[in-house]
Amino acid sequence: MTAFALSNRTDDFIPEVFRRLFQAPVLATPFAENEIRIDVRENDKQYLVSAEMPGIKKEDIRVSITGNLVSISAEVNKNQEEKEGNGNKVLVKETFHGSISRSFSLAHEVDRKGVEAKLKDGVLLLTLPKRDSDAGHLIPIQ
């Protein structure tokens, strides 16, 4: 083997080592797997909330409202039992198992009597009526 041939192999090896050192991790994602993503819309009478809850059963979702604070939580179980002896080995496992939660505040208190919650196609839909408030009522001065 000539010195030239050895030099070429080393030149190929060194850049590969550095490339692997500075490569982004395989599991890096822009959003955490255990994050509930929401959209909140408002009109004069109510708030409309859409929360992504893919793969979660309605029995595993909890919604609580205190004044203007809304909290959504759920138990997530996306793990599937692996059968032994099927000849496959796991290379990457990005599934999540555990609890997720999200809380947010609204500008107005919610009238809990009129709240509606539906789970449709992996999306939790909340209708949160605004509670009438006396805070904006002007008091005449005598």
N, C-alpha and C positions, 0 to 999 in steps of 0.2 A: 504494500500500500504506500502510495507516495504521500509526501507532506501536503501536496495540493488537495488530494482526495480527503485527507483527515481534516484539513482546514474547512472544506466545504461542509462536512458533516457537523462540525462544531458551530459554524455560522448558522446552520439550520436549527440546531438545538437551543442555542442561547435565546434567540427571539421567541421561540416557542415557550420557554420557561417564563419569560417576562410577560408574554401575552396571557398566559394562564394565571399569573399572579394578579394582574390588574383587570381581569375579566369580571364583569358583574355577576353576582351570585345567581344561581338558577331560580331560586325561590323569590327573587325580588319582584314585587308587583306594585303598581301605582296606588292601589287601595288595599288596606288590610282585609284579609279574608273574613274577619269577624266584625266588620263595620256595617251598620245598617245605613243605607243611603236613602235619603228622603227628599221629597219635593213638597213644599207648602204653598198653597194658593189661598187667597183671601177675597171675600166680597163683603158687602155691608153686614150680612147676617151671620156668616160662618167662615171657618177655616176648612180647607180640604187638604188632607195629608195623604200622600202616597209613599209607602215605605217598602223597599224591595226586601222580600222574605223568601227567596227561592228555596224550594225543597223543605220548607218548614211546615209542619201541620198546625192547624188552627188551635188544637189543644195545647200546643207548646208555646203559644204566644200570650204575653201578658201586657195589657195597656192600663196605665194608671194616670189619673189626672188630679192635680191638686192646684186649684186656682188657675193660674196661667201656665203651669209647668206640666208638660206631657212627657211621660216615660214609656218607652216600648222595650220589652225584653223578650228573649226566647231561648229555648234549649235547642241546640243544633246537633244533629247526629247524622253526618253524611258518610260515616265510615261503613264500609261493607265488609262482611266477613270474607276473608281470603280462604279458598280451599287449598289444602295442602296437596302436593303431588300433581298440580295441573301443568307443571313445566314452566310457569311464568314466574319471574322475579320482579319485585317492585323496584323501579329505577327512580321515580320521582313520585312523592305522595303529597299533594297540595290540599287534600280534603281537611276539613276542620270539624272538630268535635268539642262542644263546650257551650258556654253561655255567651250571648251577645246582648248588648243593650245600647240605648240611645235616649237621651233626654234633651229637651229644648223648651225654651220659653216663648210665649206668644205675647203680643201687645195687650190683648184683652183676656180676661178670665173666661173660662169655658163653662157653659151651662151643661153640667153633667147629665141632666135629665134627658136631653135631646141627642146625646152622642150616639153615633152609629159606627159600627166597625164590621168590615167585610174582608174576606181573604179571597182574591180572585187571581188565578194564574200566577201565583207566587208574589202577588203585590197586596199588601195590607192597605185598605182604603178606609180612612177615618173622616167622618163628617163631624166637625166640632163647632156647635153653635156658640156664638158669642153671648156672654151673659150681659144683660142690661146693667149698666153701672150708673150710680148716682154721682160719680166723680165729676162729670161734666155739667152738672146741674148748677145754675147760678142762683144765689140767694139774694133776694132784694134787700137793700139796706134801707132802714127806716129813719 
